[in-house]
Amino acid sequence: MQKQLQEQIARLRAAGAHYVDARWYPAEETNELMMWNGNLKEASASRESGVGVRVLYKGAWGFSAASDTSGLGALFDKALDNARVAAERVTFPIRLAEKDAIRATFESPNAINPFTVPMAEKLAFMQTMDAKLDQPGVFQRICALTFMRKQIIFLDSEGSEIEKTITEVFPSIEVVGLDAQGEMHSRKFSPPRMGDTRGWETLDMEVFSANAERIVREMNEVLAAEPCPKDVRSVILLPGIMFLQTHETIGHALELDRILGYELAFAGGSFVRLSDFGTLRYGSEKLTARADATIPNSPGSFGFDDDGIPAQNNLLIDKGLLVGAITGRQMVEEANVRAGRRIFEGSGGANRATAFYRVPIERMTNINIDPGDDGTLDDIIRNTERGIVLDGDKSWSIGSNREQFHFATDIGWLVEDGQIKHVVKNSTYQGETVPFYNSLSAVGDESTWEVQYTPNCGKGQPNQIMQLGHGVPVCRFDNVRIGE
């Protein structure tokens, strides 16, 4: 098959194509299980395979994909024909940043492939968790497991040959209860990624059992709590909500295609302008953010992107100053031309597609916040006069250009004079992105830093769902409106 793909790539190059690549998925598997109040409500398995072909001709892309690989010649011809038609209408001829030809393999680290684990063992894990969650005050119990495994072979006309095998595990548990007014409240747990693995072995029974007890206890505290006050306070965000804050107002805001306006019709734009790179004070000096696709234990690490660029660790925000973006081969060249200066030296290795039948677009890798030197969570609380500790992503609303936000969380703990006083329910906070990050006054040390995963990030039209992670510490922001 690889030989046939290489022959077709060479044939289109000879026919005048500037660049050709093919992504062959010999197999992509997904297994989803969900138990609701002890009943197995979902048990699905899917498997697909196919080839996607991109052709660059006279500054325009053409794309074609098929699950039937018996007619490769017609598939490649269709991609070239699409590029020829697009070339008649292109307004900004596409150029690709330079890259090296790479021959390599990558396999995500996992000790136990979840697709080799018997169904009975998976169900036994869920039944054990359900029993742990079946306690007074719990109205609904949800246990969910999602497993993904894909093999991707990438070939291009520049000589790259890359084979990747990606395995992912996404487990979660959740409890729901009703307060005295009949309003539902929930508390959930998805384990942070620890160590250097991400297979079935990450479902640590002791970790899940301890956290099952915790989320039941905390949910019952929320059910009996007073509403979050309307106030202006310091907010202390735990990783369970700081990952979403990072995702929505740093990650999506710094996707270069969005900055250039290519997502406006669907997912929105960005308040960031090309003139902001190197000048915009995005946050306080305590804020350092990076797109790091090299940490081993996260779905945002994939070895090589779908342009054939090696995974990288790129600075986005350096001590508050905006210095980088989430980039691929195409957009960096366009951005440099439009800016009239060389902002980007090359691709950041962030072009990915969710499947063989979708075109690669710029996607978040692991968008991380560096740990700071302000101590543990207890240290930060002790140094907070009037604040609230927040955790759990309940709901979110974001400005179309990521310029503002409003988040609701599962739980809040009021802080007075350096001590936690009591739990509040319906806790919310809001702000404008740049002033909010400039109010960052404390960043927790490595003991507070966790890799939280995101299995369902949507972008693109048609929509593409992608998986990634966020390594984030505890962070405190001052003078934030809460409870509204």
Secondary structure, DSSP 8 states (H G I E B T S, - for coil): -HHHHHHHHHHHHHTT-SEEEEEEEEEEEEEEEEEETTEEEEEEEEEEEEEEEEEEETTEEEEEEES-GGGHHHHHHHHHHHHHHHHTT-SS----------EEEEE---SS-GGGS-HHHHHHHHHHHHHHH--TT-SEEEEEEEEEEEEEEEEETTS-EEEEEEEEEEEEEEEEEE-TTS-EEEEEE---B-TT--SGGG--HHHHHHHHHHHHHHHHHHHTSEE---EEEEEEE-HHHHHHHHIIIIIGGGBHHHHTTTTTTTT---S--GGGTTT-B-S-TT--EEEE---TTSTT--SB-TTS-B--EEEEEETTEE---B--HHHHHHHHHHHTS---SS--S-EE-SSTTS--EE---BEEE---SS--HHHHHHT-SEEEEEEEEEEEEE-TTSSEEEEEEEEEEEEETTEEEEEEES-EEEEEHHHHHHTEEEE--GGG-EEEEEEEEEETTTTEEEEEEEEE--EEEEEEEE--
